């Protein structure tokens, strides 16, 4: 081995001859900053300001300075039956949308995974609701539910099933009618996620199970579902969070009516802030909702970690 080669190797191993310690880390932070700054400015900053606002008596149109009142807003919130009723409605809405959404999306994903004619067209049509803004979806379904000329009531009249009804204004029908719209609007994203999981499942496993005499249900239970389970848990948890925080769709459809039967927590906080000007009180509601969502996220992450350890 030449002496020149040995000197080069020694120089590479010598301390202090490489780049300064921490330079790579500084470079990584520099690359992350363009994505991190908008998150801090548009998400973390408003969240921290909202938490701070929850401990004040901030109101709109006040000439007196805002005062620090501690946990008074949270104390009032504990005794606010209207808020807890909206919280109950929010849970009913979130579960009522998330569960049918997942079941229908699973069936649709299984169907679209089969080798059907014009499958590409069916897949394109299945994601149309996902591409529509929530406001457009709400306006469209208001026309569907229209008591005088809506397609739903017209169909019921043609079938001789009655004269129809005002679905969005009935005390017993408003929430179920809104839940149907939520399921329809959110099902495509769940379908896409589950379909991606199905396509990543090796066909050899299904073929081997079929050779062993396994029927369709047994193949689903022993091959398909174990492969889909992590995706199903993740998309269901995300759907529950998104549905619980829903605002635009219900706002356009019913604006929380009739009689508060569809007033979700987000709608209630919106009304307190922008209709009645109680910004501090509305911020306290937002903090409670963030805490609830954080609990659900923690339970989900704990379940995923335990599931990974068991695997």
C-alpha positions, 0 to 999 in steps of 0.5 A, spaced: 500 500 500 502 506 497 504 512 503 500 517 499 493 512 500 495 511 507 496 519 508 489 520 505 485 515 509 489 518 515 486 525 513 479 522 513 479 519 520 483 525 523 478 529 527 476 536 525 478 535 518 470 533 516 464 538 516 463 542 523 459 538 527 451 540 527 452 543 520 448 537 517 442 538 522 442 546 520 441 544 513 436 540 515 432 545 519 433 550 513 430 545 508 424 544 513 423 552 514 418 553 508 413 548 510 414 549 518 413 557 517 406 556 514 404 551 520 406 555 525 403 561 523 396 558 520 395 552 525 400 553 532 399 560 532 392 561 532 391 555 536 395 558 542 392 564 541 385 561 542 387 557 548 389 564 551 383 567 549 379 562 553 381 565 559 379 572 558 372 575 557 373 577 550 367 580 547 366 584 540 364 591 540 367 592 547 370 599 549 373 596 555 380 592 555 379 585 555 380 582 562 383 575 565 378 571 568 382 565 569 377 558 568 371 562 569 369 561 562 370 553 563 366 553 569 360 556 566 361 551 560 360 545 565 353 548 567 351 550 560 346 544 558 345 547 551 353 546 549 353 539 552 346 537 548 350 540 542 356 535 544 351 529 544 349 531 537 356 532 535 357 525 537 351 522 534 353 525 528 360 523 528 358 516 529 352 516 525 356 518 519 363 514 520 360 507 521 355 507 515 361 511 511 366 505 513 361 499 511 359 502 505 366 504 503 368 497 504 363 494 500 364 499 494 372 498 495 371 490 494 366 491 488 371 496 485 377 491 486 374 486 482 375 485 474 369 488 472 368 492 465 368 499 465 371 499 472 375 505 470 369 509 469 366 506 476 372 508 480 372 515 477 364 516 478 365 514 485 370 519 487 365 525 484 362 527 491 369 527 494 371 533 488 365 537 490 366 543 495 362 542 501 358 548 500 356 545 493 354 539 496 349 542 501 346 546 496 345 540 492 342 536 497 337 542 499 334 541 492 334 534 493 330 535 500 326 540 497 319 539 500 315 542 494 319 540 488 325 536 491 327 529 487 326 525 493 319 527 495 317 527 487 319 520 487 315 518 493 309 521 490 310 517 484 311 511 488 304 512 492 308 513 498 305 519 501 305 526 499 312 527 502 315 531 508 320 537 509 326 533 511 330 538 513 325 542 518 322 536 521 324 535 528 325 527 527 328 527 520 333 533 520 339 529 523 338 523 520 337 527 513 343 530 514 347 524 516 345 521 510 348 527 506 355 526 510 355 519 509 354 520 501 359 526 501 365 522 505 364 515 503 369 516 497 375 518 501 374 512 505 373 508 499 380 510 495 384 508 502 381 501 502 381 500 495 389 502 495 389 497 501 386 491 497 390 492 491 396 492 495 394 485 498 398 479 494 393 475 489 397 469 491 394 469 498 387 469 495 389 464 490 392 459 495 386 460 500 381 458 494 385 452 493 385 450 500 377 450 499 376 457 503 370 461 501 369 468 500 367 470 507 373 466 510 378 469 505 375 476 507 376 474 514 383 471 514 386 474 508 383 481 506 381 484 513 388 482 516 391 486 510 386 492 511 386 492 518 391 498 519 388 502 514 381 501 516 383 503 523 387 509 521 381 512 516 376 510 521 379 515 526 381 520 521 373 520 519 371 520 526 375 527 527 373 530 521 366 528 522 366 531 529 369 537 527 364 538 521 361 545 520 360 547 513 356 542 510 351 542 516 351 550 516 349 550 509 343 544 510 340 546 516 344 552 520 343 548 526 336 547 526 330 546 527 330 547 534 338 546 535 337 538 533 343 539 528 347 544 532 354 541 532 359 543 537 363 547 532 356 550 530 355 552 537 361 555 538 361 559 531 354 562 534 357 564 540 363 568 537 360 571 531 352 572 532 353 573 540 360 576 540 362 572 546 369 570 543 372 568 550 366 563 551 367 560 544 374 559 545 373 555 551 368 551 547 374 550 542 379 548 547 374 543 550 373 540 543 381 540 542 381 536 548 376 531 546 379 530 539 386 529 543 383 524 547 381 520 541 388 521 538 391 518 544 387 512 544 388 511 537 395 511 537 396 507 544 392 502 540 396 502 534 402 501 538 400 495 542 397 492 535 404 493 533 407 490 539 403 484 538 405 483 531 
